[in-house]
Amino acid sequence: MVRSHREGEEYPTAEVLLGNLPGVLRALCDHLLSGEATALDVAYRLASLIDAIEGCRGQPVPTRRTH
């Protein structure tokens, strides 16, 4: 995601990021529990996640639709 932003692509909307957040956090937990993660690897992944969330700031918050 960080690379995409550097190449000029737009960040996903806040709604998309929040929708993906549980899956991303589960994947990070699985990676941590695998024993293959280094502190640097985890720090990079967390920084990428934070960067993505901060990158969507300033975008209008979508109105909630009720069906």
Residue pairs with C-beta under 8 A, 6 or more apart in sequence:
1 11
1 48
1 51
1 52
2 48
2 51
2 52
5 11
5 51
5 55
11 17
11 52
11 55
11 56
11 59
12 20
12 52
12 56
13 56
13 59
13 62
14 56
14 59
14 61
14 62
15 62
17 52
17 53
17 56
24 49
28 42
28 45
28 46
28 49
31 37
31 41
31 42
31 45
32 42
